[in-house]
């Protein structure tokens, strides 16, 4: 599973990426980018999680993700605030599983 966290490139998201990697399977890849650079990353990911601070960009990201056969969702706000790597990894894994069961 290849996960991309999209944000305004703050410190919280880089810590969240590190925390998610602690729960990831060995073949999983979890990265981050700014919303300004997301178009460069669509082809390399399966799941896109969008940070609450840039929710105004979500619909455009979700539409492009769907067009390219990817899945996008907003990060759960409380888990993001707590930098809860376990919860966010589970959110990504659940989205990936749903995407592949269709």
C-alpha positions as CSV (number, residue, x, y, z in Angstrom):
1,X,0.0,0.0,0.0
2,X,1.3,3.4,-0.9
3,X,-0.1,6.3,1.2
4,X,0.3,10.0,0.6
5,X,-0.5,12.5,3.3
6,X,-1.2,15.9,1.8
7,X,-0.8,19.0,4.0
8,X,0.6,22.5,4.2
9,X,3.9,20.8,5.1
10,X,3.9,21.4,8.8
11,X,5.9,19.6,11.4
12,X,2.8,17.7,12.6
13,X,2.4,15.8,9.4
14,X,6.0,14.8,9.3
15,X,5.7,13.4,12.8
16,X,2.4,11.7,11.8
17,X,4.2,10.0,8.9
18,X,6.9,8.7,11.3
19,X,4.2,7.5,13.7
20,X,2.3,5.7,10.9
21,X,5.4,4.0,9.7
22,X,5.6,2.2,13.1
23,X,2.4,0.4,12.3
24,X,2.9,-0.1,8.6
25,X,3.5,-3.5,6.9
26,X,7.0,-4.0,5.6
27,X,6.0,-3.3,1.9
28,X,4.0,-0.2,2.7
29,X,5.2,3.3,1.8
30,X,4.0,6.4,3.6
31,X,5.0,9.8,2.3
32,X,3.9,13.4,2.4
33,X,3.7,16.4,0.1
34,X,2.2,19.8,0.0
35,X,-1.1,20.4,-1.8
36,X,0.8,22.5,-4.3
37,X,2.8,19.5,-5.4
38,X,0.2,16.7,-5.3
39,X,-0.2,16.4,-9.1
40,X,3.4,15.0,-9.2
41,X,2.4,12.2,-6.8
42,X,-0.9,10.8,-8.0
43,X,0.6,8.1,-10.1
44,X,2.8,6.8,-7.2
45,X,0.1,6.3,-4.6
46,X,-3.0,4.2,-3.7
47,X,-4.5,6.2,-0.8
48,X,-4.4,10.0,-0.3
49,X,-5.2,11.5,3.1
50,X,-5.8,15.2,3.2
51,X,-5.0,17.2,6.3
52,X,-7.7,19.3,8.0
53,X,-5.8,22.5,7.5
54,X,-6.3,22.3,3.7
55,X,-9.8,20.9,3.6
56,X,-10.7,23.6,1.1
57,X,-8.6,21.6,-1.5
58,X,-10.3,18.2,-0.7
59,X,-13.0,18.1,-3.4
60,X,-10.4,18.8,-6.2
61,X,-8.0,16.2,-4.8
62,X,-10.8,13.6,-4.4
63,X,-12.1,14.1,-7.9
64,X,-8.7,13.7,-9.4
65,X,-8.0,10.7,-7.3
66,X,-11.2,9.0,-8.4
67,X,-10.4,9.9,-12.0
68,X,-7.1,8.1,-11.6
69,X,-8.5,5.1,-9.8
70,X,-7.2,6.1,-6.4
71,X,-9.0,6.8,-3.1
72,X,-8.8,10.1,-1.1
73,X,-10.3,11.0,2.2
74,X,-9.9,13.7,4.8
75,X,-7.7,12.8,7.8
76,X,-9.8,12.3,10.9
77,X,-9.4,15.6,12.7
78,X,-9.0,14.3,16.3
79,X,-6.5,11.7,15.2
80,X,-4.5,14.3,13.2
81,X,-4.5,16.6,16.3
82,X,-3.2,13.8,18.5
83,X,-0.7,12.7,15.8
84,X,-2.2,9.2,16.2
85,X,-0.2,7.0,13.8
86,X,-2.1,3.9,14.7
87,X,-5.5,5.4,13.9
88,X,-4.3,7.1,10.7
89,X,-2.7,4.0,9.5
90,X,-5.9,2.1,10.1
91,X,-7.8,4.7,8.2
92,X,-5.5,4.4,5.2
93,X,-5.6,0.6,5.4
94,X,-9.4,0.5,5.5
95,X,-9.6,2.8,2.5
96,X,-7.1,0.7,0.6
97,X,-9.1,-2.5,1.4
98,X,-12.4,-0.9,0.4
99,X,-10.8,0.3,-2.9
100,X,-9.6,-3.2,-3.7
101,X,-12.8,-5.0,-2.8
102,X,-14.8,-3.2,-5.6
